[in-house]
Amino acid sequence: MELIQRRWRDRTILCVALAIGVCGGWHSHLMLRESGIAESVQQRPQVVDHVMTQNDRPSATSDNTTIHIYHLINLYSVPSDPTYHPFNKAQNVTIASMLRAKQHAHRHIVVHLVAAIFVNDTAASNVAFDAILPLHKSYHKLPFLQEMFDALRQYMPQDPTALIVFTNSDIGLYRDFYNIIADIPHASFTINRRIVPAKLTDLDQIEERIPQGGYHPGKDCFVMRQHIDVQFGDLFVGHPPWGFAIDLQLHRAGHGHVNLNSGTNATFHLGDDAGWKRKTNLIDIHSKEREAMRDCASIPWKLEKMRSITQEGYQNTINCAKLFRSLDRDKQ
């Protein structure tokens, strides 16, 4: 009976997050009402501007046993995908998994779900999170990491024990994700995802497949204490080597940063599409481009074998190189 009740509650959260026809109308309203979480899911999130007062921030607690986790994610509407409007399938599954993981967090863990969304993307702003951070700048509609993290740190109260989590918009969470990371003693770490079949949408089915899912070397889930300062320069999300650049900085910070592989079974991704490896709008790599890219110490691929790269990938590699040159100068 307990398992049935748990699955009923989890599917309710998934229905709320997806808000599509199969879970819509009178049926989803009934499920939502009976689940007892209607108010917490339906309430509109706090929209936070960049200029904040102390009253805008969530209150920190003096209870030493309480852990506050601020989970930042970039969301965006996808008008071309009416089935899962306003998002797409991957984002809907991600949102549903985050809501469920928050529900499963232990009592001493307070989870704050925070979405960074472009200021003119009103459709995406209705997500049932705790706060919305408006974004104003982009590169080819891709958000800059620095703007997102600056807004998040301004939103957070000072709490040296608080954890910051940043994941890609297509990275789903295991139901015990927040309990898992709260028990990891390191000041900063990454967790690699498991790859599960792309056709899945049911969270119970996905979790059954996570232990058998494929491993992935990419960096797309970052956890760090609030006091750890990471600079992002002009890096934007969505194209390498942004993840490797963050990871290298965390290693350099000297707080015992570790990389946890996919065997942690904490996050997942639907399929292994690697959308950034598209075949169009490519730049040919000649000696000039190759030397410029080589300056990025965190580049994860073998340059000598590369013949072309996307415009975004090339620009982000140049941004990465500029960032590390600047960081190295500051240390001198």
Order of alpha helices (4+ residues) and beta strands (2+ residues): alpha-alpha-alpha-beta-beta-alpha-beta-beta-beta-beta-alpha-beta-beta-alpha-beta-beta-alpha-beta-beta-alpha-beta-beta-beta-alpha-beta-alpha
